[in-house]
Amino acid sequence: MKRRVIECVPNFSEGRNRDTIHALANAVREVAGVRLVDMSADPDHHRTVLTFLGEPEAVAEAAFRCAHAAIQRIDLRQHRGVHPRIGAVDVMPFIPLRGVSMTECAELARQVGYRIAGQLEVPVYFYEQSALPGKPSDLPTLRRGGFEKWVGQMLTGSRAPDAGPNTLHPTAGAVIVGARGPLIAFNINLNTARVEVAQAIARTIRQERAHTPELRGVRALGLLLESRGVAQVSLNLTQPDQSPLWWVFEYVRTLAAREGVEVLETELIGVAPAAAVAGAAARYLRNQALDEERILELWLDTEWNP
């Protein structure tokens, strides 16, 4: 019988303090049955993203423990980064991978959210598949205004949290918890410091996604990475089966070229579905028969009789 597996990808508002980053990772590692598969930290975003997998109950425990560590250690009053955020644990999505339905995953996310609100005294919003009836479900709406706009104010009406206090935690803000399908967090760095180029590209993506099927699930921001002196188009492909990785890359590269700018490098944050990586490889190797079934390691996780 195959194990039931879910994924959790919490985003923390800390990308510079190595002790805090390691404390977050260690809070996950100390839970039996959970595997930390990626840790991505960026000083300009001032953000760390952990990716861990395991049985639902173990992942839920690891999620709570790393949230606890973040709320103890991170002070948003001292935090400045280019990525939008409203909390020390800014967003905590749970993703069903094997043997777990989206409905089950959404309920587990709510359980973790209520535990964070009750035990850590931090307001919690539920999003995507965990959103409560009649409440906003998309991440940009829930995050809008950020920590600075809402700290010290009463959270009422459309801003009322789904659980916990009706004011932001004075140092940790709020936590957005939910369940969703897999997405690809993908950054494209340009060989220019002209942030207006990246911002224009992101704006075009937002304007065109209603009319272009491949952009329907793509979220985009244009940012400046001061430590590297480069502009970045920061992307979330929320429907990777509809938005081929190679297609989005080529779209951004074409828009950049019109401004006389080239792609310097790309960054994958966390992990990506094998089909997306295989699709990009097939495109650039000009081998349309190349798919995830040609990736050797995937066969090691299948049941077979030699």
Secondary structure as GFF3:
##gff-version 3
##sequence-region A 1 306
A	DSSP	beta_strand	5	8	.	.	.	ID=ss1
A	DSSP	beta_strand	11	12	.	.	.	ID=ss2
A	DSSP	alpha_helix	18	29	.	.	.	ID=ss3
A	DSSP	beta_strand	34	42	.	.	.	ID=ss4
A	DSSP	beta_strand	47	54	.	.	.	ID=ss5
A	DSSP	alpha_helix	56	73	.	.	.	ID=ss6
A	DSSP	three_ten_helix	76	78	.	.	.	ID=ss7
A	DSSP	beta_strand	89	98	.	.	.	ID=ss8
A	DSSP	alpha_helix	102	120	.	.	.	ID=ss9
A	DSSP	beta_strand	124	128	.	.	.	ID=ss10
A	DSSP	alpha_helix	139	143	.	.	.	ID=ss11
A	DSSP	alpha_helix	146	150	.	.	.	ID=ss12
A	DSSP	three_ten_helix	157	159	.	.	.	ID=ss13
A	DSSP	beta_strand	175	179	.	.	.	ID=ss14
A	DSSP	beta_strand	184	190	.	.	.	ID=ss15
A	DSSP	alpha_helix	195	208	.	.	.	ID=ss16
A	DSSP	three_ten_helix	213	215	.	.	.	ID=ss17
A	DSSP	beta_strand	218	225	.	.	.	ID=ss18
A	DSSP	beta_strand	230	237	.	.	.	ID=ss19
A	DSSP	alpha_helix	245	257	.	.	.	ID=ss20
A	DSSP	beta_strand	263	269	.	.	.	ID=ss21
A	DSSP	alpha_helix	274	285	.	.	.	ID=ss22
A	DSSP	three_ten_helix	292	294	.	.	.	ID=ss23
A	DSSP	alpha_helix	296	299	.	.	.	ID=ss24
###
